[in-house]
Amino acid sequence: MTTRGDTLRLATRGSDLALRQAATVRDQLSSRRRTVELEEVETTGDQLRDELIHRLGKTGAFVRSLDEKVLAGELDAAVHSMKDMPTERPDDLVVAGVPERAAATDVLVTPEGTALADLPEGAVVGTSSLRRQAQLLAERSDLQVEPLRGNVDTRVEKLLAPTMQREHQERHEAEQERKEHVDDDEYEFPYDRDVEAWFDGLAELERRALEREPDVEYDAIVLAKAGLDRAGLSHHVETVELDPERFVPAPGQGALAVTVVDGDLAETIHERIDHARTRVETTVERTVLAELGGGCVAPIGVFASLEGGAVRTVVRVLSRDGEEAVEATRDLPVERHVSAAQDLAADLAEEGADDLIAEAKRESGAADDDAATAREEDET
């Protein structure tokens, strides 16, 4: 495969967040000698209805279409959210570059910054991730976990919509009441601005939320911090970071990966953008996932952190209702982190992780070891 002249063509999904992520890779690869262009590719996952996401077959509906373009030589490389990538890949396609990872943790997003422990009894929490659902229920079995799909902006708008609409209604009613008391010197208007001035001061995200008609009223939603940050929304919402020891992130969460056909271009990309620490950490995480064989059909969290000469690795495998868990924390020697990760996965399998994963597969109705459920698309 060769680039078109001095131009490197990067495949990416067309969502706002995917484009933002790909743009960071483009900027790192661009030079005076090489122009890098982004090419939007519609993916299988983008075309599916919500109910079909759970029947995708093999993991990675948002990934395969991009890589097919690369393998066919139509584009030079592809940018992915690492956690969306299947653990099995074509032999001639390599992950050439893994840039430095953003935050790997999940955050609880609420209209007022409420902590998980302080949510009301039976609170409705939105997520389409089986891992997040199981971890939420393991902490609080009273919660009502409801599906939540869409890009980052859409998910946040669905959360904010009821609160914004209630405030709009209350302000409108106060305006009407003020008109009725126009001659009452003792009447005090409860707001510092009228409805029109309040609306003019809203962020675009809040305006869209005001106009949205959500099917579910969420008390909170759970998102990846990296996705929220990359979408530029962290300063527009109230969040509480979830402890990665309990809410163990998905393998590869927060990391990007650039895939390319093995060869000179792969070496060039590796030299330019590969971050050694992130490469080691995500290799451990994805090795554990691959060895356990759960794909994304089972609630599995793996989080590795390179600390000195060891890779501290936290793994948590749960039943889908959060009532059972097999978990471990282990320091893996960095000089043999792959084989040590394989050993850790084998130990967890013997301790009952295999049984939980098998049960999750039966519950999902999946007929394939790599069957997929709702992916946390675009790092959300």
C-alpha positions in Angstrom: 0.0 0.0 0.0 1.2 3.5 -0.8 0.0 6.9 0.1 -1.3 9.2 -2.6 1.7 11.4 -3.3 2.7 13.0 0.0 -0.8 12.7 1.4 -1.7 10.2 4.1 -5.4 9.4 4.2 -6.8 8.5 7.6 -10.2 6.7 7.8 -12.5 7.8 10.6 -16.1 7.6 11.6 -18.1 10.8 10.8 -19.4 11.6 14.3 -18.2 14.8 15.9 -16.2 13.0 18.6 -14.6 10.6 16.1 -13.5 13.5 14.0 -12.0 15.3 17.0 -10.1 12.1 18.0 -8.9 11.6 14.4 -7.8 15.2 14.2 -5.4 14.8 17.1 -3.8 11.9 15.3 -3.7 13.9 12.0 -1.9 16.8 13.8 0.7 14.4 15.3 1.4 12.8 11.9 1.4 15.9 9.8 4.7 17.4 8.7 6.2 19.7 6.1 6.8 16.6 4.0 3.4 14.9 4.5 -0.1 16.2 4.5 -2.6 14.1 6.4 -6.3 14.1 5.4 -9.3 12.7 7.2 -11.8 10.6 5.2 -15.2 9.9 6.8 -16.5 6.3 6.5 -20.0 5.3 7.3 -19.7 2.1 9.4 -22.0 -0.9 10.0 -22.6 0.2 13.5 -23.8 3.7 12.4 -26.4 2.1 10.2 -28.0 -0.2 12.8 -31.1 0.3 14.9 -30.7 0.2 18.6 -32.2 -3.3 19.0 -29.9 -4.7 16.4 -26.7 -3.5 18.1 -27.1 -6.5 20.4 -26.9 -8.9 17.5 -23.9 -7.6 15.6 -22.1 -11.0 15.4 -18.4 -10.2 16.0 -17.2 -7.3 18.1 -16.4 -4.1 16.4 -19.2 -3.0 14.1 -17.8 0.6 14.3 -14.4 -0.7 13.4 -14.6 -3.2 10.6 -15.8 -0.8 7.9 -12.8 1.4 8.5 -10.3 -1.4 8.4 -11.8 -2.8 5.3 -11.0 0.4 3.5 -7.4 0.1 4.7 -7.1 -3.5 3.7 -8.5 -2.7 0.3 -5.9 0.0 -0.2 -8.6 2.7 -0.6 -7.3 4.5 2.5 -3.9 4.4 4.2 -4.7 4.0 7.9 -7.7 4.1 10.3 -8.2 5.8 13.7 -10.2 3.9 16.3 -11.3 4.1 19.9 -9.2 1.2 21.2 -12.0 -0.2 23.4 -14.2 -0.7 20.4 -11.6 -2.9 18.6 -12.0 -6.7 18.5 -9.2 -8.6 20.0 -8.7 -10.7 16.9 -7.5 -8.9 13.8 -6.4 -9.8 10.2 -2.8 -11.0 10.1 -1.6 -8.3 7.8 -3.2 -5.4 9.7 -1.3 -4.0 12.7 -1.9 -1.4 15.4 0.9 0.8 14.3 0.4 3.7 16.7 -1.1 4.1 20.2 -0.9 7.7 21.2 -0.7 8.7 24.8 -3.9 7.8 26.6 -6.4 10.2 28.0 -8.3 9.6 31.2 -9.4 5.9 31.4 -12.0 6.4 34.1 -15.8 6.6 34.0 -17.8 9.6 35.4 -21.3 9.9 36.8 -23.0 12.8 35.1 -26.0 14.5 36.8 -27.7 17.9 36.5 -26.4 19.0 39.9 -23.2 16.9 40.4 -24.8 14.4 42.7 -22.6 11.5 43.9 -23.6 7.9 43.3 -24.3 7.3 47.0 -26.5 10.3 47.1 -28.8 9.5 44.3 -32.4 8.9 45.4 -33.7 5.4 46.0 -34.6 3.7 42.7 -32.9 6.4 40.7 -32.8 6.0 36.9 -29.2 5.8 35.5 -28.6 5.6 31.8 -26.0 3.4 30.1 -26.0 0.8 27.3 -22.8 -0.8 28.6 -23.3 -4.2 30.3 -20.1 -3.5 32.3 -21.3 -0.2 33.6 -24.7 -1.7 34.3 -23.3 -4.6 36.4 -20.9 -2.3 38.3 -23.7 0.1 39.1 -26.0 -2.7 40.4 -23.1 -4.2 42.4 -22.8 -0.9 44.2 -26.6 -0.1 44.5 -29.0 -2.9 43.6 -31.9 -0.4 43.9 -30.9 1.5 40.9 -33.0 1.3 37.7 -30.5 1.1 34.8 -32.0 2.1 31.5 -30.5 2.0 27.9 -28.8 5.1 26.7 -27.5 5.5 23.2 -26.3 8.2 20.9 -23.1 10.3 20.6 -21.8 12.2 23.7 -23.8 15.4 23.0 -27.1 13.4 22.5 -26.6 11.5 25.8 -26.0 14.6 27.7 -28.9 16.3 26.1 -31.2 13.4 27.1 -30.0 13.8 30.7 -30.5 17.6 30.8 -33.7 17.8 28.9 -36.2 17.3 31.8 -34.4 19.7 34.2 -34.1 22.4 31.5 -37.7 22.0 30.5 -38.9 22.2 34.1 -36.9 25.4 34.7 -38.3 26.9 31.5 -41.8 26.1 32.6 -41.2 27.5 36.1 -39.7 30.7 34.6 -42.6 31.1 32.2 -45.1 30.7 35.0 -43.3 33.2 37.1 -43.4 35.7 34.2 -47.2 35.2 34.0 -47.5 35.7 37.7 -45.4 38.9 37.6 -47.8 40.3 35.0 -50.7 39.6 37.3 -48.9 41.5 40.2 -47.7 44.4 38.1 -49.3 46.8 40.5 -48.3 45.0 43.6 -45.3 46.7 45.2 -44.6 43.9 47.6 -44.3 41.2 44.9 -40.8 39.9 44.3 -39.9 38.2 41.0 -37.9 35.0 42.0 -35.5 35.2 39.1 -32.8 37.7 38.1 -33.7 37.6 34.4 -36.8 37.1 32.3 -37.3 34.0 30.2 -35.9 35.6 27.0 -32.7 36.8 28.6 -32.3 33.4 30.4 -32.7 31.6 27.0 -30.2 33.9 25.3 -27.6 33.0 28.0 -27.9 29.2 27.5 -25.1 27.2 25.8 -26.0 25.5 22.5 -26.0 22.1 24.3 -28.6 23.4 26.8 -30.8 24.9 24.0 -30.8 21.6 22.2 -31.7 19.8 25.4 -34.6 22.2 26.0 -36.0 21.2 22.6 -35.5 17.5 23.0 -38.4 15.1 23.9 -36.7 12.3 25.9 -38.4 8.9 26.3 -36.8 8.4 29.7 -36.1 10.8 32.5 -32.6 10.0 33.8 -31.4 11.0 37.2 -27.8 10.3 36.1 -25.8 8.8 33.2 -22.4 7.2 33.1 -19.9 8.2 30.4 -16.1 7.8 29.8 -14.3 10.9 31.0 -12.1 10.8 27.9 -15.1 11.1 25.6 -16.6 14.0 27.6 -13.3 15.8 27.6 -12.6 15.2 23.9 -16.1 16.4 23.0 -15.4 19.7 24.9 -18.3 19.1 27.3 -16.6 18.7 30.6 -17.1 22.3 31.6 -20.8 22.2 30.6 -21.9 19.4 32.9 -21.5 18.3 36.5 -19.5 15.1 37.0 -18.2 12.8 39.7 -15.3 10.6 38.8 -15.9 6.9 39.6 -13.3 4.9 41.5 -11.5 2.8 38.9 -10.9 0.1 41.5 -14.6 -0.5 41.7 -15.8 0.9 38.4 -13.0 -0.8 36.5 -12.8 0.7 33.0 -13.2 -1.2 29.8 -9.9 -2.5 28.3 -8.3 0.2 26.2 -10.7 2.9 27.5 -9.3 6.4 26.8 -6.8 5.2 24.2 -6.8 5.6 20.5 -5.3 3.1 18.0 -4.1 3.6 14.4 -4.3 0.6 12.2 -2.4 0.1 9.0 -1.2 -2.7 6.7 2.1 -3.9 8.0 5.1 -2.3 6.3 7.1 0.9 6.0 4.1 3.2 6.8 3.4 1.2 9.9 7.0 1.8 11.1 6.7 5.5 10.3 3.5 5.9 12.2 4.9 3.9 15.2 7.9 6.1 15.4 5.9 9.3 15.2 3.0 8.7 17.7 3.4 5.5 19.7 3.5 6.1 23.4 5.4 3.4 25.2 3.6 3.5 28.5 0.2 3.5 26.9 1.2 0.7 24.6 2.2 -1.5 27.6 -0.9 -0.7 29.7 -3.4 -1.3 26.9 -1.6 -4.4 25.8 -2.0 -5.9 29.2 -5.7 -4.9 29.3 -6.5 -6.3 25.9 -4.5 -9.5 26.5 -6.6 -10.2 29.6 -9.7 -9.6 27.7 -8.6 -11.8 24.8 -7.6 -14.7 27.1 -10.9 -14.5 29.0 -12.8 -14.6 25.7 -15.7 -12.4 26.8 -15.7 -10.0 23.9 -18.1 -7.4 25.0 -20.9 -9.8 25.8 -19.9 -10.1 29.4 -19.3 -7.3 32.0 -15.5 -7.2 32.1 -13.4 -4.3 33.4 -9.6 -4.3 33.1 -7.4 -1.4 34.1 -3.6 -1.4 34.0 -1.2 1.3 35.2 2.5 1.2 34.8 4.2 2.0 38.1 8.0 1.7 38.1 8.9 -1.8 37.0 5.4 -3.3 37.4 2.1 -3.0 35.7 -0.6 -2.8 38.4 -3.6 -4.5 36.9 -7.1 -4.5 38.3 -9.6 -7.0 36.7 -13.3 -7.3 37.6 -15.6 -9.8 35.9 -19.3 -9.6 37.0 -22.6 -11.3 36.4 -24.9 -9.1 34.4 -27.0 -8.3 37.5 -23.9 -7.3 39.5 -24.6 -9.9 42.2 -21.6 -12.1 41.5 -18.0 -11.0 40.8 -14.6 -12.5 40.3 -11.8 -9.9 40.8 -8.1 -9.5 41.3 -5.4 -6.9 41.6 -1.9 -7.9 40.7 1.5 -6.3 39.9 2.7 -7.7 36.7 6.5 -7.6 35.8 6.8 -5.1 32.9 9.6 -7.2 31.2 7.1 -10.0 30.6 3.8 -8.2 30.8 2.1 -10.2 28.0 2.7 -13.6 29.5 2.0 -12.3 33.0 -1.4 -10.9 31.8 -2.1 -14.3 30.2 -1.4 -16.0 33.6 -3.6 -13.6 35.4 -6.5 -14.3 33.0 -6.0 -18.0 33.4 -6.1 -17.7 37.2 -9.3 -15.6 37.0 -10.9 -18.2 34.7 -10.2 -21.0 37.2 -11.6 -18.8 40.0 -15.0 -18.6 38.3 -14.7 -15.9 35.6 -15.2 -18.5 32.9 -18.5 -19.4 34.5 -19.7 -15.8 34.7 -18.8 -15.2 31.1 -20.5 -18.4 29.9 -23.6 -17.4 31.8 -23.5 -13.9 30.2 -23.3 -15.5 26.8 -26.3 -17.7 27.5 -28.3 -14.7 28.7 -27.4 -12.7 25.6 -28.4 -15.5 23.3 -25.0 -15.0 21.5 -23.9 -17.9 19.3 -20.4 -16.7 19.0 -17.5 -16.2 21.4 -17.1 -12.7 20.2 -20.7 -11.8 20.0 -21.3 -8.1 20.6 -23.7 -6.0 22.7 -24.1 -2.3 22.7 -20.6 -0.8 22.3 -19.8 2.3 24.2 -19.4 4.1 20.9 -16.8 6.8 20.5 -15.4 6.6 24.0 -18.7 7.3 25.8 
